[in-house]
Amino acid sequence: MTATPSQPYSPMVVRAQRLPRRSRRRAPGVVRDAVTLMGLPLLAVLVLPAAFAGGGTRRWFGGRAENQRAEAQTAKDDAAAAFYELDTAQRDLRISIETIAAVDSSPAARRAVTDFEALGRRIDEVSHQYISAVDAHDLDRDDLEASAASRARTELTAAKTELGRVKQELDRFAEGLGPLLGKAETQLARLAPAVERARQALLAASDALDAARGSGLKADDLATRLATLGPELTRLNQGAGQHGVPQTLERAERVTREAEAVRAEAERLPERAAEIDHRLVSLRTRAQALTTRTEQVEPVLSELRRRFTAACWQDLQHVPEQATESVRQAERKLSEARTARDEQRWPDATALLSTVRALLNSTDEAVSAAGDRLRQLNAVQKDPQQEIERTRFAIRDAQRLAMAGRNTPEPRHARPLDDAVARLERATTTLEGRHPDYWHFLTETEAVRQTVARVVAQIREERGAGH
């Protein structure tokens, strides 16, 4: 049916007006359906609200109550927006606080957590105020009075104000967290790469160990060290949530460091084995050469005894026996080192070779001392004046340095230099007589030169400090 201006109501509209009183609140929906279904003209749609104004339903325009309702609804919407902003900010900030708490255990971090909890209680209070205001006023009621709408607007506006005030407090608190949060985020940013480096280091160590074993080397000690890192890898895989961020970072760095050490040693193992083999051969050759040189000490001592006084050679008379025993001991240690190398006990082999080297060095010095003594005594016997002049030159050079820029030398410099002159003169007198003690003369001149060298060093140090 099509309505005309002289026929404003359709049968569907008339049936809607005749609904029982308890059903009239749904009448507008029925009317909308009728309008939609029957295609009423625009004039009929405009007349319909007035037709139901007297039936107990909500008035659709005009009146003070409707204005108050609109203002209250605006206040409600504003309060809801403020509540949402505060809730979002709190949730975002909670993530930051949890980040700080997981990484930082300092007093400042603990204080931040406590302050956030206090802010949370304040947020709960204003949120409760807002929710209570919303629940207390049904702005959709048909019979909402203007006074009730006004109260609703006042309470919702107050709730919105409080929500905004707490939001400002939360923002200020968040700004103060900047340094703590930056530190925490830096550590968190390091966490994943550190754990990954530890895993890769363990994998590389395992591969290097397999390669060393593939070349016929046992590397049992390295395998034991690598096995001890297994539980540490398990803890790393369990994550920082269980063990803490700082602890996990420290563990990852330690695992990386130790795994890289194992990898480096495993990669160097073939080279180390070759080096030990070379040292075994070299030290055995040296021991054999020292055996030959030791046999030559006795003839040197015989010549010393024959040509010079006892004071010149008596400290050397036990060199042959001592050298022979040292070489014999070195050869025993060499055999032990060879056994350790065959059993691939690399640390033991290295330690034994170091002992052999020390024994051979001391033996070499003792054996060389006899020959050196004979050469020095021959030289001073032939021309003692050369040793005297060498020592006098050192004294004169020190005296010139002590007098440089001065009229008189410092007593602490002059006294030891004067004593050096007197000591040289006394040493020179020992060359007189039928059997001169050339060795005493040589040790005295060497001692004089050492004293003079200390004075020179002292003068230069003091003048350097003065500049």
QUICOR-V496976 format. One record per pair of residues at least 24 apart in sequence whose C-alpha atoms are under 10 Angstrom apart, sorted by the first residue. I is the first residue (numbers start at 1). GAP is how many residues later the second one is. D is the distance in Angstrom with one decimal. If there is no record, write none. Layout:
[[I,GAP,D] [I,GAP,D]]
This chain:
[[1,37,6.8] [1,38,8.7] [1,39,8.8] [2,36,7.3] [2,37,7.4] [2,38,6.8] [2,39,8.1] [3,35,8.9] [3,36,8.7] [3,37,6.2] [3,38,6.9] [3,40,9.5] [3,41,7.7] [4,36,8.8] [4,37,7.8] [4,39,8.8] [4,40,8.4] [5,36,8.7] [5,37,9.9] [5,38,7.2] [5,39,7.7] [7,37,9.0] [8,32,9.2] [8,33,9.3] [8,35,7.9] [8,36,5.6] [8,37,9.2] [8,39,7.8] [8,40,8.9] [9,31,9.3] [9,35,7.1] [9,36,9.8] [9,38,9.0] [9,39,8.5] [9,42,9.6] [10,24,8.8] [10,25,9.4] [10,28,8.8] [10,30,8.5] [10,34,9.0] [12,25,9.8] [12,26,8.7] [13,35,8.5] [13,38,9.6] [16,36,9.6] [17,34,8.6] [17,35,7.6] [17,38,8.4] [21,34,8.3] [21,35,8.6] [24,28,9.2] [24,31,7.4] [24,32,7.9] [24,33,7.2] [25,30,9.0] [25,31,8.1] [25,32,6.0] [25,33,8.5] [25,117,9.1] [26,31,9.1] [27,25,8.7] [27,28,9.9] [27,30,8.8] [28,24,8.6] [28,29,8.9] [28,30,10.0] [56,86,8.6] [56,87,8.9] [57,85,6.6] [57,86,8.4] [58,82,9.6] [58,83,8.3] [58,84,4.7] [58,85,7.0] [58,86,9.1] [59,83,7.8] [59,84,9.2] [60,82,9.9] [63,83,9.2] [64,81,9.0] [64,82,6.5] [64,83,9.8] [65,78,9.2] [65,79,7.2] [65,80,5.7] [65,81,4.1] [65,82,7.9] [65,83,8.9] [65,84,7.3] [65,85,8.9] [66,78,8.6] [66,79,8.7] [66,80,7.5] [66,83,8.8] [67,79,8.1] [67,82,8.9] [67,83,9.6] [68,71,9.9] [68,76,9.5] [68,77,8.6] [68,78,5.7] [68,79,8.1] [68,80,8.6] [68,81,5.4] [68,82,5.9] [68,83,9.4] [68,84,9.2] [68,85,7.9] [69,70,6.5] [69,71,8.6] [69,72,9.8] [69,75,7.7] [69,76,8.4] [69,77,7.2] [69,78,9.6] [69,79,8.7] [69,80,5.2] [69,81,7.7] [69,83,8.7] [69,84,8.3] [70,69,8.9] [70,79,8.5] [70,80,10.0] [70,83,9.2] [71,78,8.0] [71,79,8.0] [71,81,9.2] [71,82,6.5] [71,83,9.7] [72,65,9.5] [72,67,7.6] [72,74,9.9] [72,76,9.4] [72,77,5.8] [72,78,6.7] [72,79,8.3] [72,80,5.9] [72,81,4.1] [72,82,7.9] [72,83,9.2] [72,84,7.6] [72,85,8.6] [73,65,10.0] [73,66,7.0] [73,67,9.3] [73,76,8.7] [73,79,8.6] [73,80,7.4] [73,83,9.1] [74,79,8.1] [74,82,9.3] [74,83,9.3] [75,77,8.3] [75,78,5.6] [75,79,8.1] [75,80,8.8] [75,81,5.8] [75,82,5.6] [75,83,9.3] [75,84,9.4] [75,85,7.9] [76,54,9.3] [76,57,9.0] [76,58,7.3] [76,61,10.0] [76,63,9.3] [76,76,8.3] [76,77,7.3] [76,78,9.9] [76,79,9.2] [76,80,5.8] [76,81,7.6] [76,83,9.3] [76,84,8.4] [77,79,9.0] [77,80,9.9] [77,83,9.5] [78,78,8.4] [78,79,7.9] [78,81,9.7] [78,82,6.8] [78,83,9.7] [79,51,7.4] [79,52,9.8] [79,54,9.8] [79,55,9.2] [79,76,9.9] [79,77,6.2] [79,78,6.7] [79,79,8.7] [79,80,6.5] [79,81,4.3] [79,82,8.0] [79,83,9.5] [79,84,7.7] [79,85,9.0] [80,50,8.3] [80,51,9.4] [80,54,9.2] [80,76,9.1] [80,79,9.5] [80,80,7.8] [80,83,9.6] [81,79,8.5] [81,82,9.7] [81,83,10.0] [82,48,9.8] [82,77,9.0] [82,78,6.0] [82,79,8.4] [82,80,9.2] [82,81,6.1] [82,82,6.3] [82,83,9.9] [82,85,8.4] [83,40,9.7] [83,43,9.0] [83,44,7.1] [83,47,7.8] [83,48,9.4] [83,76,8.9] [83,77,7.4] [83,79,9.7] [83,80,6.3] [83,81,8.2] [83,84,9.1] [84,79,9.6] [85,78,8.9] [85,79,8.7] [85,82,7.8] [86,37,8.1] [86,41,9.1] [86,77,6.9] [86,78,7.6] [86,79,9.8] [86,80,7.8] [86,81,5.5] [86,82,9.1] [86,84,8.3] [86,85,9.6] [87,36,8.6] [87,40,9.0] [87,76,9.7] [87,80,8.9] [89,78,7.7] [89,81,7.6] [89,82,8.0] [89,85,9.3] [90,26,9.3] [90,29,9.2] [90,30,8.0] [90,33,8.5] [90,77,8.6] [90,80,7.5] [90,81,9.4] [90,84,9.7] [92,82,9.8] [93,77,8.4] [93,78,9.1] [93,80,9.3] [93,81,6.9] [93,84,9.6] [94,26,9.6] [96,78,8.7] [96,81,8.5] [96,82,9.8] [96,84,9.5] [96,85,6.7] [96,86,9.9] [96,88,9.0] [96,89,9.1] [97,77,9.4] [97,80,8.6] [97,83,9.4] [97,84,8.0] [97,87,9.8] [98,83,9.9] [98,86,9.9] [99,81,9.6] [99,82,7.5] [99,85,6.5] [99,86,7.5] [99,88,10.0] [99,89,8.4] [99,146,9.7] [100,77,9.1] [100,80,6.7] [100,81,6.0] [100,82,9.0] [100,83,8.3] [100,84,5.4] [100,85,8.1] [100,87,9.9] [100,88,9.7] [101,79,9.8] [101,80,9.7] [101,83,8.6] [101,143,9.7] [101,144,9.7] [102,82,8.2] [102,86,9.4] [102,138,8.4] [102,139,7.7] [102,141,9.8] [102,142,6.3] [102,143,6.3] [102,144,8.5] [103,77,9.7] [103,78,9.5] [103,80,8.7] [103,81,5.7] [103,82,8.6] [103,83,9.8] [103,84,7.2] [103,85,7.6] [103,137,9.2] [103,141,6.9] [103,142,5.2] [103,143,6.1] [103,144,9.1] [104,76,8.1] [104,77,9.4] [104,79,8.4] [104,80,6.7] [104,83,9.4] [104,140,9.4] [104,141,8.4] [104,142,7.8] [105,141,9.3] [106,74,9.8] [108,69,9.7] [108,72,8.1] [109,68,9.0] [109,71,7.0] [109,72,9.3] [109,75,9.9] [112,61,8.8] [112,62,9.8] [112,64,9.2] [112,65,7.6] [112,68,8.9] [115,58,8.6] [116,54,8.6] [116,57,8.2] [116,58,9.4] [119,47,8.2] [119,48,9.9] [119,50,8.2] [119,51,7.3] [119,54,9.0] [120,46,9.9] [120,50,9.3] [122,41,9.9] [122,44,7.5] [122,47,10.0] [123,39,9.4] [123,40,7.8] [123,43,6.7] [123,44,8.5] [123,47,9.1] [125,37,9.6] [125,38,9.6] [126,32,9.9] [126,33,6.9] [126,34,8.9] [126,35,9.5] [126,36,6.3] [126,37,6.1] [126,38,9.6] [126,39,9.6] [126,40,7.9] [127,32,8.1] [127,33,9.6] [127,35,9.0] [127,36,7.3] [128,31,9.2] [129,26,8.9] [129,27,8.9] [129,29,9.0] [129,30,6.2] [129,31,9.4] [129,33,8.8] [129,34,9.2] [130,25,8.3] [130,26,6.8] [130,27,9.3] [130,28,8.5] [130,29,5.0] [130,30,7.3] [130,31,10.0] [130,32,8.8] [130,33,8.0] [131,25,9.3] [131,28,8.8] [132,24,9.4] [132,27,9.4] [133,24,9.5] [133,25,9.3] [133,26,7.5] [134,25,9.5] [184,61,9.2] [184,62,9.8] [187,58,7.6] [187,59,7.8] [187,62,8.1] [188,52,9.6] [188,57,7.3] [188,58,9.2] [188,61,9.0] [190,55,9.8] [190,59,7.8] [191,48,9.7] [191,49,8.4] [191,54,7.3] [191,55,8.8] [191,57,7.6] [191,58,6.0] [191,59,9.7] [191,61,8.4] [191,62,10.0] [192,47,9.7] [192,48,9.8] [192,56,9.9] [192,57,9.0] [192,60,9.6] [193,56,9.7] [193,59,9.4] [194,54,8.9] [194,55,6.6] [194,56,9.1] [194,57,9.3] [194,58,5.8] [194,59,6.6] [194,61,9.8] [194,62,8.3] [195,38,9.0] [195,41,6.8] [195,42,8.4] [195,44,9.2] [195,53,8.0] [195,54,7.4] [195,55,9.9] [195,56,8.6] [195,57,5.3] [195,58,8.0] [195,60,9.1] [195,61,8.6] [196,40,9.5] [196,56,8.4] [196,60,9.4] [197,55,7.7] [197,56,8.3] [197,58,9.1] [197,59,6.5] [197,60,9.8] [198,34,9.8] [198,35,8.0] [198,38,8.8] [198,53,8.8] [198,54,5.5] [198,55,6.9] [198,56,8.3] [198,57,5.7] [198,58,4.4] [198,59,8.2] [198,60,9.4] [198,61,7.7] [198,62,9.0] [199,34,7.4] [199,37,8.9] [199,38,9.4] [199,53,8.5] [199,56,8.5] [199,57,7.7] [199,60,9.2] [200,56,8.2] [200,59,9.1] [200,60,9.6] [201,54,8.0] [201,55,5.6] [201,56,8.2] [201,57,8.7] [201,58,5.5] [201,59,5.8] [201,60,9.4] [201,61,9.3] [201,62,7.9] [202,24,7.9] [202,27,8.2] [202,28,8.9] [202,31,8.6] [202,53,7.8] [202,54,7.2] [202,55,9.7] [202,56,8.8] [202,57,5.3] [202,58,7.6] [202,60,8.9] [202,61,8.3] [203,56,8.6] [203,57,9.8] [203,60,9.2] [204,55,8.0] [204,56,7.8] [204,58,9.2] [204,59,6.5] [204,60,9.6] [205,51,9.9] [205,53,9.4] [205,54,5.8] [205,55,6.5] [205,56,8.2] [205,57,5.9] [205,58,4.1] [205,59,7.8] [205,60,9.1] [205,61,7.5] [205,62,8.8] [206,53,8.7] [206,56,8.6] [206,57,7.4] [206,60,9.1] [207,56,8.1] [207,59,9.2] [207,60,9.5] [208,54,8.5] [208,55,5.7] [208,56,8.1] [208,57,8.8] [208,58,5.6] [208,59,5.8] [208,60,9.4] [208,61,9.7] [209,53,8.1] [209,54,7.0] [209,55,9.7] [209,56,8.9] [209,57,5.4] [209,58,7.6] [209,60,9.3] [210,56,8.8] [210,57,10.0] [211,55,8.1] [211,56,8.0] [211,59,10.0] [212,53,9.7] [212,54,6.2] [212,55,6.9] [212,56,8.8] [212,57,6.9] [212,58,7.1] [213,53,9.1] [213,56,9.8] [213,57,9.9] [215,54,9.8] [215,55,7.9] [216,54,9.3] [217,49,9.5] [217,52,7.9] [217,53,7.7] [217,56,8.9] [217,126,9.7] [217,127,7.3] [218,51,9.9] [218,125,8.9] [218,126,7.0] [218,127,9.4] [219,46,9.4] [219,47,7.5] [219,50,8.1] [219,125,7.5] [219,126,8.6] [219,127,8.8] [220,124,8.8] [220,125,8.9] [221,41,9.6] [221,123,9.8] [221,124,8.6] [221,125,9.3] [221,126,9.7] [222,37,9.9] [222,39,9.5] [222,40,6.2] [222,41,8.7] [222,43,7.9] [222,44,7.2] [223,39,8.5] [223,43,9.4] [225,33,8.5] [225,34,8.6] [225,36,9.9] [225,37,7.4] [226,29,9.7] [226,32,8.3] [226,33,6.9] [226,35,9.9] [226,36,7.0] [226,37,9.2] [229,25,9.7] [229,26,6.8] [229,27,9.8] [229,29,8.3] [229,30,7.8] [230,25,9.5] [269,77,9.0] [272,74,8.2] [272,78,9.5] [273,68,7.7] [273,69,9.7] [273,71,8.3] [273,73,7.8] [273,76,9.8] [273,77,10.0] [275,75,9.8] [276,61,9.0] [276,62,9.0] [276,65,7.5] [276,70,8.4] [276,73,7.6] [276,74,7.2] [276,77,8.2] [277,60,9.9] [277,61,8.4] [277,64,8.0] [277,65,9.9] [277,72,10.0] [279,55,9.8] [279,71,9.4] [279,74,7.5] [279,75,9.8] [279,78,9.5] [280,54,6.9] [280,55,9.1] [280,57,7.8] [280,58,7.2] [280,61,9.5] [280,69,9.5] [280,70,10.0] [280,73,7.4] [280,76,9.6] [281,53,9.5] [281,57,9.9] [283,47,8.9] [283,48,8.9] [283,51,7.9] [283,70,8.1] [283,73,7.5] [283,74,7.1] [283,77,8.3] [284,43,9.9] [284,46,8.7] [284,47,7.2] [284,50,7.2] [284,51,9.6] [284,72,9.3] [286,41,9.6] [286,71,9.4] [286,74,7.8] [286,75,9.9] [286,78,9.6] [287,39,9.5] [287,40,6.1] [287,41,8.6] [287,43,7.3] [287,44,7.1] [287,47,9.6] [287,69,9.0] [287,70,9.4] [287,72,9.6] [287,73,6.8] [287,76,9.5] [287,77,9.6] [288,39,8.3] [288,40,10.0] [288,43,9.1] [289,38,9.9] [289,75,9.9] [290,33,8.2] [290,34,8.7] [290,36,9.8] [290,37,7.2] [290,70,7.8] [290,71,9.9] [290,73,7.7] [290,74,6.9] [290,77,8.2] [291,29,9.9] [291,32,8.1] [291,33,6.9] [291,35,9.7] [291,36,6.8] [291,37,8.9] [291,72,9.8] [291,76,10.0] [292,32,9.9] [293,27,9.6] [293,30,9.4] [293,31,10.0] [293,71,8.7] [293,74,7.1] [293,75,8.7] [294,25,8.3] [294,26,5.9] [294,27,8.7] [294,28,9.4] [294,29,6.3] [294,30,6.7] [294,33,9.1] [294,69,8.7] [294,70,8.8] [294,72,9.2] [294,73,6.2] [294,74,9.3] [295,25,7.3] [295,26,9.9] [295,28,9.4] [295,29,8.6] [295,72,9.5] [296,24,8.7] [296,71,8.6] [296,74,9.6] [296,75,9.2] [297,24,10.0] [297,26,9.4] [297,69,9.5] [297,70,6.5] [297,71,8.6] [297,72,9.4] [297,73,6.6] [297,74,7.5] [298,69,10.0] [298,72,9.0] [299,71,9.9] [299,72,9.9] [300,70,6.7] [300,71,6.6] [300,72,10.0] [300,73,9.3] [300,74,7.3] [301,69,7.0] [301,70,8.7] [301,72,9.6] [301,73,8.5] [303,71,8.2] [304,66,8.9] [304,67,9.7] [304,69,8.6] [304,70,6.6] [304,73,8.9] [304,74,9.8] [307,67,9.8] [307,70,9.7] [307,71,9.6] [307,128,9.5] [308,66,9.5] [308,69,8.4] [308,70,9.8] [308,73,9.7] [308,127,7.5] [308,128,8.1] [308,129,7.7] [308,130,8.0] [308,131,9.0] [309,126,6.8] [309,127,7.6] [309,128,6.5] [309,129,8.4] [309,130,8.9] [310,127,8.8] [310,129,9.8] [311,126,7.0] [311,127,8.8] [311,128,7.1] [311,129,7.7] [312,61,8.2] [312,62,9.2] [312,65,8.3] [312,124,9.9] [312,125,6.9] [312,126,7.0] [312,127,5.1] [312,128,7.5] [313,57,8.2] [313,60,8.1] [313,61,9.0] [313,126,8.5] [315,55,9.7] [316,50,8.2] [316,51,9.2] [316,53,7.9] [316,54,6.6] [316,57,9.3] [317,53,9.1] [318,48,9.7] [319,44,8.6] [319,47,6.3] [319,48,6.7] [319,49,9.9] [319,50,8.9] [319,51,8.1] [320,43,9.6] [320,46,8.7] [320,47,7.6] [320,50,9.7] [322,41,7.8] [322,44,8.6] [322,45,9.5] [323,36,9.3] [323,37,8.8] [323,39,8.6] [323,40,5.3] [323,41,8.1] [323,42,9.6] [323,43,7.2] [323,44,7.0] [324,39,8.5] [325,34,9.9] [325,38,9.3] [326,30,9.3] [326,32,9.9] [326,33,6.1] [326,34,7.2] [326,35,9.9] [326,36,8.4] [326,37,6.4] [326,38,9.9] [327,29,8.9] [327,32,7.3] [327,33,6.7] [327,35,10.0] [327,36,7.3] [327,37,9.7] [328,31,9.8] [329,26,9.8] [329,27,8.1] [329,30,7.9] [329,31,9.5] [330,25,7.7] [330,26,4.9] [330,27,7.9] [330,28,8.9] [330,29,6.1] [330,30,6.9] [330,33,9.9] [331,25,7.7] [331,28,9.8] [331,29,9.8] [332,24,8.9] [333,24,9.9] [333,26,9.7] [373,66,8.4] [374,65,10.0] [376,62,9.0] [376,63,8.5] [376,66,8.3] [377,60,9.6] [377,61,6.4] [377,62,6.8] [377,64,9.9] [377,65,8.4] [378,60,9.3] [379,59,9.9] [380,51,9.9] [380,58,7.0] [380,59,9.0] [380,61,9.0] [380,62,8.0] [381,50,9.1] [381,55,8.9] [381,56,9.9] [381,57,7.1] [384,44,8.7] [384,47,8.4] [384,54,8.7] [384,57,9.1] [384,58,9.3] [385,43,9.2] [387,41,9.9] [387,54,9.2] [387,55,7.9] [387,58,7.5] [387,59,9.3] [388,36,7.8] [388,37,9.2] [388,39,9.3] [388,40,7.6] [388,53,9.5] [388,54,9.5] [388,57,7.5] [390,55,9.0] [390,59,8.9] [391,29,9.4] [391,30,9.3] [391,33,7.8] [391,54,6.4] [391,55,8.0] [391,56,9.8] [391,57,7.3] [391,58,6.1] [391,59,9.9] [391,61,9.2] [392,28,9.3] [392,29,7.8] [392,32,8.1] [392,33,10.0] [392,53,9.4] [392,56,9.4] [392,57,8.9] [393,56,9.6] [394,54,9.0] [394,55,6.6] [394,56,9.6] [394,58,6.9] [394,59,8.1] [394,62,9.8] [395,25,7.4] [395,26,7.3] [395,29,9.8] [395,53,8.4] [395,54,7.5] [395,56,9.4] [395,57,6.2] [395,58,8.9] [395,60,9.9] [395,61,9.7] [396,25,9.4] [396,56,9.5] [397,55,9.1] [397,59,8.9] [398,54,6.6] [398,55,7.9] [398,56,9.8] [398,57,7.4] [398,58,5.9] [398,59,9.6] [398,61,9.1] [399,53,9.2] [399,56,9.5] [399,57,8.9] [401,54,9.8] [401,55,7.4] [401,58,7.8] [401,59,8.7] [402,53,8.8] [402,54,8.0] [402,57,7.0] [402,58,9.4] [410,49,9.5] [412,43,8.8] [412,46,9.8] [412,47,9.8] [413,39,9.5] [413,41,9.9] [413,42,6.3] [413,43,8.5] [413,45,8.4] [413,46,7.6] [414,41,9.0] [415,40,10.0] [416,32,9.6] [416,35,7.5] [416,36,7.7] [416,38,9.6] [416,39,7.5] [417,31,9.0] [417,34,8.0] [417,35,6.6] [417,38,7.7] [417,39,9.9] [419,29,8.9] [419,32,9.5] [419,33,9.9] [420,24,9.8] [420,25,9.2] [420,27,8.9] [420,28,5.6] [420,29,8.2] [420,30,9.8] [420,31,7.3] [420,32,7.3] [421,27,8.2] [421,31,9.9] [422,26,9.8] [423,24,9.3] [423,25,7.2] [424,24,7.0] [424,25,9.6]]
